[in-house]
Amino acid sequence: MTKVAFLGLGVMGYPMAGHLQAAGHDVTVYNRTAAKAQKWAKEHGGKSADTPAAAAAGAEIVLACVGNDDDLRSVCLGADGAFVGMAAGALFVDHTTVSAKVTRELYAAAKDKGLSFVDAPVSGGQAGAENGQLSIMCGGDAGDYARAEPVMDVYAKLVKRIGESGAGQLTKMANQIAIAGLVQGLSEALHFATKAGLDGRDVVEVISQGAAGSWQMSNRYETMLDDHFEHGFAVDWMRKDLGICLDTADENGASLPVTALVDQFYKDVQKMGGGRWDTSALYKRLGKF
């Protein structure tokens, strides 16, 4: 049993922390909305704390899954931040999707305090978190990763260290770039089939068994055709992630023309009032044409 803290109980963090408690770890949670942390503690039998520092006190490993760069800085730094509560030698594992810049900044800040820091963004969405089937891509020192891996295995189907600090976040950017293109391609295929007078379900039954098949096709085509867009990662969050990808591409010289275009399509979805729809809402945008 490991004494751990989990900071951030959104649609991902809530079940992830639950898996840790169910696996026998001693879990204390923190959430910006205290009532949600108290609800989690009542449901799972763990404990809740009023600040990140209080949650992190005495923990061997502190894990976080919050919203963005500023949210992550907030739970790590400052008088009530986790770094204040953590004892020398403790490990911070960040599951948030953030910039590699803030990751490296916090890695250095942790080292200055005698702490360790691993960036470990996740892929698999809410269903992956609930079912303990996430893919986790990690950056940081090899020894620190080795300490974190057994804990992350509780809610993962794959955990892998990619490289030094920031490598996990850069890999997550590649993940989001790939997803953006896939969802747009699937949306256009279904839109084309409908315009051609075909049954979209029949079309997918056939093409999904060939080279066109993908996770997005298998898991999203039916809800897209049924006009249901409340099944996963929100458009608002995807635009945040794609913004990080595009900013990083400007820094490293990568060319991302399709990603930039799809980002603008997601902007259109936001203008339609779909910021909280899931990313497959690109199909709904095509309904305007």
Solvent accessible surface area in square Angstrom, and as a share of the most:
residue,aa,sasa,rsa
1,M,181,0.81
2,T,26,0.15
3,K,65,0.27
4,V,1,0.00
5,A,0,0.00
6,F,0,0.00
7,L,0,0.00
8,G,8,0.08
9,L,1,0.00
10,G,35,0.33
11,V,94,0.54
12,M,32,0.14
13,G,0,0.00
14,Y,32,0.12
15,P,23,0.15
16,M,0,0.00
17,A,0,0.00
18,G,5,0.05
19,H,47,0.21
20,L,0,0.00
21,Q,42,0.18
22,A,91,0.70
23,A,58,0.45
24,G,39,0.38
25,H,26,0.12
26,D,36,0.19
27,V,0,0.00
28,T,13,0.08
29,V,0,0.00
30,Y,34,0.13
31,N,19,0.10
32,R,195,0.71
33,T,84,0.49
34,A,47,0.36
35,A,67,0.52
36,K,75,0.32
37,A,1,0.01
38,Q,103,0.46
39,K,126,0.53
40,W,0,0.00
41,A,17,0.13
42,K,186,0.79
43,E,107,0.48
44,H,58,0.26
45,G,59,0.57
46,G,14,0.13
47,K,100,0.42
48,S,44,0.29
49,A,18,0.14
50,D,116,0.60
51,T,37,0.22
52,P,11,0.07
53,A,15,0.11
54,A,54,0.42
55,A,3,0.02
56,A,0,0.00
57,A,52,0.41
58,G,50,0.48
59,A,4,0.03
60,E,91,0.41
61,I,9,0.05
62,V,0,0.00
63,L,0,0.00
64,A,0,0.00
65,C,18,0.11
66,V,37,0.22
67,G,12,0.12
68,N,53,0.27
69,D,34,0.18
70,D,99,0.51
71,D,28,0.15
72,L,0,0.00
73,R,72,0.26
74,S,78,0.50
75,V,13,0.07
76,C,0,0.00
77,L,60,0.30
78,G,52,0.50
79,A,91,0.70
80,D,84,0.43
81,G,0,0.00
82,A,0,0.00
83,F,6,0.03
84,V,88,0.50
85,G,21,0.20
86,M,14,0.06
87,A,63,0.49
88,A,90,0.70
89,G,43,0.41
90,A,7,0.06
91,L,0,0.00
92,F,0,0.00
93,V,0,0.00
94,D,0,0.00
95,H,2,0.01
96,T,3,0.01
97,T,19,0.11
98,V,0,0.00
99,S,20,0.13
100,A,6,0.05
101,K,150,0.64
102,V,0,0.00
103,T,0,0.00
104,R,117,0.43
105,E,67,0.30
106,L,0,0.00
107,Y,49,0.18
108,A,52,0.40
109,A,25,0.20
110,A,0,0.00
111,K,85,0.36
112,D,126,0.65
113,K,108,0.46
114,G,42,0.40
115,L,4,0.02
116,S,12,0.08
117,F,1,0.00
118,V,0,0.00
119,D,0,0.00
120,A,0,0.00
121,P,0,0.00
122,V,10,0.05
123,S,23,0.15
124,G,35,0.34
125,G,26,0.25
126,Q,72,0.32
127,A,58,0.45
128,G,7,0.07
129,A,0,0.00
130,E,87,0.39
131,N,103,0.53
132,G,9,0.09
133,Q,90,0.40
134,L,0,0.00
135,S,29,0.19
136,I,2,0.01
137,M,15,0.07
138,C,0,0.00
139,G,0,0.00
140,G,0,0.00
141,D,39,0.20
142,A,60,0.46
143,G,49,0.47
144,D,14,0.07
145,Y,22,0.09
146,A,60,0.47
147,R,101,0.37
148,A,0,0.00
149,E,57,0.26
150,P,84,0.53
151,V,6,0.04
152,M,0,0.00
153,D,74,0.38
154,V,47,0.27
155,Y,0,0.00
156,A,15,0.12
157,K,136,0.58
158,L,102,0.51
159,V,15,0.09
160,K,115,0.49
161,R,68,0.25
162,I,82,0.41
163,G,16,0.15
164,E,112,0.50
165,S,16,0.10
166,G,0,0.00
167,A,17,0.13
168,G,0,0.00
169,Q,1,0.00
170,L,68,0.34
171,T,41,0.24
172,K,14,0.06
173,M,12,0.05
174,A,58,0.45
175,N,37,0.19
176,Q,7,0.03
177,I,50,0.25
178,A,58,0.45
179,I,39,0.20
180,A,0,0.00
181,G,27,0.26
182,L,86,0.43
183,V,1,0.00
184,Q,14,0.06
185,G,39,0.38
186,L,10,0.05
187,S,0,0.00
188,E,84,0.37
189,A,39,0.30
190,L,2,0.01
191,H,40,0.18
192,F,144,0.60
193,A,3,0.02
194,T,73,0.42
195,K,134,0.57
196,A,58,0.45
197,G,68,0.65
198,L,98,0.49
199,D,80,0.41
200,G,8,0.08
201,R,94,0.34
202,D,84,0.44
203,V,33,0.19
204,V,4,0.02
205,E,119,0.53
206,V,109,0.63
207,I,58,0.29
208,S,25,0.16
209,Q,152,0.68
210,G,48,0.46
211,A,118,0.91
212,A,55,0.43
213,G,32,0.31
214,S,30,0.19
215,W,133,0.47
216,Q,18,0.08
217,M,9,0.04
218,S,75,0.48
219,N,66,0.34
220,R,36,0.13
221,Y,37,0.14
222,E,87,0.39
223,T,26,0.15
224,M,1,0.01
225,L,43,0.22
226,D,67,0.35
227,D,81,0.42
228,H,99,0.44
229,F,9,0.04
230,E,149,0.67
231,H,82,0.37
232,G,26,0.25
233,F,80,0.33
234,A,8,0.06
235,V,0,0.00
236,D,52,0.27
237,W,87,0.30
238,M,1,0.00
239,R,58,0.21
240,K,50,0.21
241,D,2,0.01
242,L,0,0.00
243,G,27,0.26
244,I,21,0.11
245,C,3,0.02
246,L,40,0.20
247,D,87,0.45
248,T,22,0.13
249,A,7,0.06
250,D,124,0.64
251,E,141,0.63
252,N,100,0.51
253,G,66,0.64
254,A,49,0.38
255,S,94,0.61
256,L,38,0.19
257,P,92,0.58
258,V,92,0.53
259,T,4,0.02
260,A,41,0.32
261,L,98,0.49
262,V,1,0.01
263,D,9,0.05
264,Q,86,0.38
265,F,33,0.14
266,Y,0,0.00
267,K,78,0.33
268,D,41,0.21
269,V,0,0.00
270,Q,56,0.25
271,K,154,0.65
272,M,64,0.29
273,G,60,0.58
274,G,0,0.00
275,G,11,0.10
276,R,159,0.58
277,W,58,0.20
278,D,1,0.01
279,T,13,0.08
280,S,1,0.01
281,A,0,0.00
282,L,0,0.00
283,Y,36,0.14
284,K,58,0.25
285,R,22,0.08
286,L,16,0.08
287,G,62,0.60
288,K,116,0.49
289,F,129,0.54
